Each structure stands twice: as structure tokens, then as C-alpha cells.
Amino acid sequence: MALRTLKNIITGNWLGAKINAANIYYVLFIAAFIIFIIYNRYRAEELILEKRTLKKEVEILHSKHTKIQTKLMFLGTERKVAEDSTIIKLGLKLPERPPKQIIIEE
């Protein structure tokens, strides 16, 4: 009996010589389930790789944003604006004293 079972497995006839409809549906269900599991595995790996690339891209964009924001803050200082060539051509310069503060008492 063990020899017959081994022979059926080796020849590929592991369900036996007679395959009835109940076995076919079971085999089709198992095959579809295995295909679904394999697809889910590949899809999960794709999503993980996409997440890694997007995370790297976000880090790069964040560093660029920080660098540009720092540069903009430096360009917006009073001294840097006063050194601009268009301001100098107009003959404008920085005041020596700060403006007087007006305090209103109620």
C-alpha cells in the first residue's frame, strides 16, 4: 500500500485514478488560495520598496526645504537688504539711530 501511494505521488496521480468533482473543486480552491498568497507577498514587497524610496525622497526634500528656508531668512535681514545693488542705486542707506518709539498712555 505504501508502494502504491509512493507510485501515485511520483507519477503525479496523487489523488488516485478516479478524480471526482468534489476533489477538483478542493484542488482548484487550494490552487487559487496559493496564487492569492503569492500575489499578496509580491505586492507587500513592492509596497515596502516604494515606501523606502518615498521616505528617502521626503528626507531629501526636507533637507532642501531647510536649506532654502535658512537662505531666505539670511537674505531677509536688514543688512543684507541694504547691501542690495538696487537699494544702493536709489541712494537709500540704513539709519544710524533706531526709530523713536511712540508710546500712547490711556
PEPEDA-V662057 format. One record per residue. N is the residue number from 1. SS is DSSP state (helix for helix, strand for strand, loop for the rest). PSI is psi as a letter, one per 40 degrees, with the letter a starting at -180 (* if undefined). OMEGA is omega as a letter, one per 40 degrees, with the letter a starting at -180 (NA if undefined). Layout:
n: (N N)
ss: (SS SS)
psi: (PSI PSI)
omega: (OMEGA OMEGA)
This chain:
n: (1 2 3 4 5 6 7 8 9 10 11 12 13 14 15 16 17 18 19 20 21 22 23 24 25 26 27 28 29 30 31 32 33 34 35 36 37 38 39 40 41 42 43 44 45 46 47 48 49 50 51 52 53 54 55 56 57 58 59 60 61 62 63 64 65 66 67 68 69 70 71 72 73 74 75 76 77 78 79 80 81 82 83 84 85 86 87 88 89 90 91 92 93 94 95 96 97 98 99 100 101 102 103 104 105 106)
ss: (loop helix helix helix helix helix helix helix helix helix helix loop loop loop loop loop loop loop loop loop helix helix helix helix helix helix helix helix helix helix helix helix helix helix helix helix helix helix helix helix helix helix helix helix helix helix helix helix helix helix helix helix helix helix helix helix helix helix helix helix helix helix helix helix helix helix helix helix helix helix helix helix helix helix helix loop loop helix helix helix helix helix loop loop helix helix helix helix helix helix loop loop loop loop loop loop loop loop loop loop loop loop loop loop loop loop)
psi: (d d d d d d d d d d e e f e e i d h h i d d d d d d d d d d d d d d d d d d d d d d d d d d d d d d d d d d d d d d d d d d d d d d d d d d d d d d d e i d d d d d e h d d d d d e e i i i i d i i i i h h h h h *)
omega: (i i i i i i i i a a i i a i a a a i i a a i a i i i i i i i i i i i i i i i i i i i i i i a i i i i i a i i i i i i i a i i i i i a a i i i i i i a a i a a a i a i a a i i a i i i i i a i i a i a i a i a i i i NA)
